[in-house]
Amino acid sequence: MVMRRSRMKIIGAGKFKAQCLALLNKVAKEHETILVTKRGKPVAKVIPIKEAQKNLREQLKGSILKEKDLISPISVEWEAAS
């Protein structure tokens, strides 16, 4: 699978409403981003979702550090705030 860099298309809210399903299909198929405006001001952005998203477990794999022994005392002395 080859992901293309997203392009952005600017469209008015009325035109977006009239062509919504076709535009959503284009976002999914061509990885195009759409900026929806209302009276010339941006109000929403429609962006493609990555097709090859990994599940949460795979995304976090290797990011968590595990201590071998959580019960034994540590060798460093420290003072708690009192």
N, C-alpha and C positions, 0 to 999 in steps of 0.2 A: 504494500500500500504506500503510495506517495502522497504526502500532504502538501498542497500548494499554499503559498503565503496568502492570507486573506486580503481581499480587495474590499474597498468600501464604496457603496452606492448610497446616494442621498435621495430620499423620496418624501413627498408630502404625505400627511396622514390620510387625506382623502383617497389618493391614488393607492396607498398601501392597503386601505380598507377594501377597495375594489379588487385588488389583485393579490390579496393576502396569501391564498393557498399556493398560487404559482410562485410568488416570491419566497415563501418558505421552502418550497421544493428546490428553488435555485440556490438558496443558502445551503441546504443540505448537500446538493449534488456538486456545486461548483465552489463550495467553501467561501462564499462571498458574504461580507458583512454589510448590513443595511442600517443606515441611520435614518430614523423617521423624524420628520420635522412637523411642527404645527406653527403656522404663520412665520416660517423662517427660523424658528428656534428649535433646537434638538430636544426631543421628548423621550425617545427610546432608541435602543440599539438592538438589532437582531444579529446574533453571532452564531457561527456553526459550532456544534459540539464535536469534540474529538471522537472519532469512531473507535479508536483503539484504547479507550479508557480502561485502566486496570482496576480491579476491585480494591477496596480500601486496604486490605491486608497486604496485597502486593505493593501498593504505593508506600506503605509504611515499613516494609521489610528492610531491615538493616539500619533503621533510624532510631531504634530503642536500645539503650545500653542496659545490660543486665549485670548485676553484681553477683558473684558466686556465693557469697556468704553474707546474708543480711542480718544475722542474729549475733554473731561474735562482736565484741567491742572493737572499736577502731584504735589504732596505735597513737593517734594524735590527741593531745589534751586540748580542751577548749572550755571557755567559760560562757555560761548562758547569761543573758541579760536578766537582772533581778530587779 
